[in-house]
Amino acid sequence: MATVDLSNYNPDLVGDASGKKFAIVVSDWNSEVTFALLKGAYETLTKHGAKGEDITVKHVPGSFELVYASAHIMDECDVDAIIALGCVVRGGTPHFDYVCQGTTYGIANLNTQADVPVIFGLLTTDDMQQALDRAGGVHGNKGVECAVTAIRMTEL
């Protein structure tokens, strides 16, 4: 279990997002969590110099669709990095495992085949409280961490 604040980072190590273009793909499923992740990512990008008009936000129904949308953005949009944000909470069926595994493999595969980094922002938790704790709660906001990662990856 994470015990660190996902929003705590050294801003001197992040770099400048000015003049760079970002896409954020966010799942509408578990929107209480994912929209908080979106807010954290968006605010962090702008805090580090990205302009609002250089940040494209696309909504998808669920986390599994993050892969298709990210691939589509790679093909159709001029962006320097893509942040994929979703949340899957364990339930009583194997659905959790299939969605998490498919999304993880899909995003990993995109990262091996393209020049645009896709940042993995999928929360996979045992319960809703764990997700909320990582979406602005006691463990910070994973969206912030993803935005920092995206900025840093554009500097490779």
Secondary structure, DSSP 8 states (H G I E B T S, - for coil): ---S-TT---GGGT---TT--EEEEEESTTHHHHHHHHHHHHHHHHHTT--GGGEEEEEESSGGGHHHHHHHHHHHS--SEEEEEEEEE--SSTHHHHHHHHHHHHHHHHHHH-SS-EEEEEEEESSHHHHHHTEEETTEEHHHHHHHHHHHHTT-
